[in-house]
Amino acid sequence: MREPQEKFPEVLSASVRSGFNECLRKGYYEQIYGITPKGQNVHLHFGFAYAAAMETFRTVYHSTPGDEAYRYEEAALAGFLRAIEYYGDFEPLPTETKNFDRLISCYIEQLVTYDPRKDPVQTSIGPSHSPRVEFSFAYPIEEVRHPVTGNPLIFSGRFDQLATFSDNLYVFDDKTTKALGPTWGRQWELRSQFSGYTWGARKSGLAVAGAIIRGMGILKGSITTQESIVYRPPWMVDRWYTRLVWDLRRIVRAWEDNYWPHTGEESGACSHYGGCPYNILCKSASPEAYIDSHYRKYKYRPLEREGEKTGVVPESLQPDIGDFSAVE
């Protein structure tokens, strides 16, 4: 018998799919039952604030009339103010390196290291002369139907911008992390997230070659940077799509069976990234006893900015999702 609040999502994204793949029970708690830990996640909040600042900087720089120096100054100030607005009065633990000071340091390091006046990677400008920042897409997956409505499931994605490099078009995504090791760039070579972004961009009529990922390492005394360029030939994207359909069918089958096993016990997801946020439920014979005290309800909306999940996105930053096609 289903709980009244159980809802099967109609729109899924790379992060939703990843949650179910890590552990079907985690995906159930997060997406079907609809709960998330109380409080704010410092890593998500920091990343969202940085993304908002960079979106504003790129938009203002490529939309403001005037010479390069004037546009750069105006954009730098606008991005700085957006970072302050977004970060708000959030207070991480005193030992946390991802704090407001580090956010501003990260923003400044980005502007200095990757100054758009001399950066070989440039924001793509659309036919209407507007910068293609915060690219989003959503397309139906006709092979998999919603188990309740019967409509095709929708796969969506959002990345930081479309960029040009060496006469080619790329998906572009910013990443923030506590450290950039020597193998940081290799993790993106086969990462399905970027296969999905490439699929979405090509589905929108844009011939992207692959993805450019720029990482900012947030250390206590410094900010480090790395860049990774990965390619997605058509056969790799086709393989990704075949697996996507298989994954979505597995999630639908779990709903139909009303069975969400703890597959993280085999995959190791229970201890990923400092531990699964639903561990306390899985270690109890009566998980319902902990829900009200440790979790809150939320509705995840992949077509909106990801920060909606944590409830930390200022209203002024909420996007208009009436038209999520990025093709101009």
SULKACOR-V763013 format. One record per backbone hydrogen bond with DSSP energy under -1.0 kcal/mol. NH is the residue of the N-H (numbers start at 1). CO is the residue of the C=O. If there is no record, write none. Layout:
((NH;CO) (NH;CO))
This chain:
((6;3) (7;32) (12;154) (17;13) (18;14) (19;15) (20;16) (21;17) (22;18) (23;19) (25;261) (27;23) (28;24) (29;25) (30;26) (31;27) (32;28) (33;28) (35;29) (36;296) (38;294) (45;41) (46;42) (47;43) (48;44) (49;45) (50;46) (51;47) (52;48) (53;49) (54;50) (55;51) (56;52) (57;53) (58;54) (59;55) (60;56) (61;57) (62;58) (64;60) (71;67) (72;68) (73;69) (74;70) (75;71) (76;72) (77;73) (78;74) (79;75) (80;76) (81;77) (82;78) (83;79) (84;80) (85;81) (86;82) (87;83) (88;84) (90;87) (96;93) (99;97) (103;99) (104;100) (105;101) (106;102) (107;103) (108;104) (109;105) (110;106) (111;107) (112;108) (113;109) (114;110) (118;115) (119;115) (122;164) (124;162) (126;130) (129;126) (132;124) (133;131) (134;160) (135;159) (137;157) (139;155) (141;153) (144;141) (146;151) (150;146) (153;144) (154;10) (155;139) (156;12) (157;137) (159;135) (161;172) (162;132) (163;170) (164;122) (165;168) (168;165) (170;163) (171;210) (172;161) (173;212) (175;214) (177;216) (184;181) (188;185) (189;186) (194;191) (195;191) (196;192) (197;193) (198;194) (199;195) (200;196) (201;197) (202;198) (203;199) (204;200) (205;202) (206;201) (208;206) (209;169) (211;230) (212;171) (213;228) (214;173) (215;226) (216;175) (217;224) (218;177) (219;217) (219;222) (224;217) (226;215) (228;213) (230;211) (232;209) (237;233) (238;234) (239;235) (240;236) (241;237) (242;238) (243;239) (244;240) (245;241) (246;242) (247;243) (248;244) (249;245) (250;246) (251;247) (252;248) (253;249) (254;250) (255;251) (256;252) (257;253) (259;254) (263;261) (265;262) (266;263) (267;263) (268;264) (271;268) (275;272) (276;270) (279;276) (282;278) (283;279) (284;281) (289;286) (290;287) (294;290) (295;291) (296;36) (298;34) (304;301) (308;305) (309;306) (310;307) (312;307) (317;314) (318;315))
